[in-house]
Amino acid sequence: MSGPATPDEALDWIRDALSTSRYIPHPHFWKRCAQRRVGMNDVRRLVRDCRVDDVEPYVGGAAKMGGSQWRLQGVDLDGVELGVGVEAFLDHLGRRVLLLTVFG
C-alpha cells in the first residue's frame, strides 16, 4: 500500500494534495455532494480546520488506487457537521487524494 499509515500523516498528506490541486473527485463523490448540497469550498474548509483527532481509517471498500483510506470529520462553511471519505495514494505525480464521498 502506498499511502499514509497514521492519522497525522494522512491529514498532512490530504491537506497538501488539496492545497496543490492534486486530487481526483470520484463520480460517487460528486453524486453525494449534490445530494447533500456540499461544494468543494465546504470540503476545503473541513480539511483545513480538521484536527488529527477527527481523522480515522475509513473502512468502506477496497482501495481503488492502492493507497490508504481515511475519514475526516468537521464542519462545512455553514458550521454544519460534515464528513469526507478519501483515499490517499502515491503515484508518478506524487502524493495525491481520491475524494470518495461526503457524509452528513
N, C-alpha and C positions, 0 to 999 in steps of 0.2 A: 504494500500500500504506500502510495506517495502523497501523504497528507499529514497535517499536524496531529500530534499524539495527545496533547493536553489542551484543556480549555484556554490556558494562557497563550499557547502557540496558535490555537485556532482563531482566537479573537484578533491577534496581531495580523495573522495571515488574511483573514476576511476583511479587516479594515484596509489593509494595504491593497488588496485586489479591488475593492470597491472604489477607493480613492484614486486609483490609477486606471480605472475602466477596464480591468482585466477580469471581467465576469461575463457569464453567459446565462441569460434567463431561459429556463426550460419552458416549453409551452404550457405545462401544468401551472407553473408559477404565474404566468400572465392570466390564466383562467381564474385562479384563486384571487389574484389581485382585483380583477374585475368584479368577482362575486362579493368581495369584502370592501370594495371601493378604497383600495390601497394603491398608492403610487410609489414610484422609485424614491421620491423625496422622503416618504414615510419610512421606507426600508433604510435609506441612508441615515436618517435620524436615529433609528433604533440601533444600527450598528455603531454609529459614532458614540452614542451615550450608553451603550450596553456595558455592564460590569461583568467581570470574569465569573462572578458567582451566578450569573444568569446565562451561562454557556454550558451546555451539556451535550454528550453524544446523542445523535439523532438516530434512533432505531426505526427505520421506516422503509426498508427495502435494500436491495443490493446497490452498491456504489456504481454509478454509471461511467465514471471517468477514472476509476482506480484509486480514488482518494479516500478521505475520511469524512463522515457526515456529522453535522452539528446543528443543534437547535439553539437559537438565541431568543431571549425574552426581553421585552422592553415596552416602550410606548411609541405611538406614531406622533405625527405633528400636532394632533389634537389632544394628546395625552391619553389616548385610548390604548389599552393593553393590546400588544401585538407580538406575535412570534414569527420567526423566519427559519425555514429549514434550508440548509446549504450543504454542498459537498465541496470541500477544499482539496484541490489536487495540483500536481506539478506536471507541467508539460514543457515543450520546447520554448514556450513564451515565458516560462517562469511560474510563479505562484498564482494560481487562478481560482475562481469560485464558480460553481454552477448553482444558480439560485433555483431551488426545488419547489418551494411552496411558502405560503404565509398562513398563519393560524390566527384565529380571532380570540 
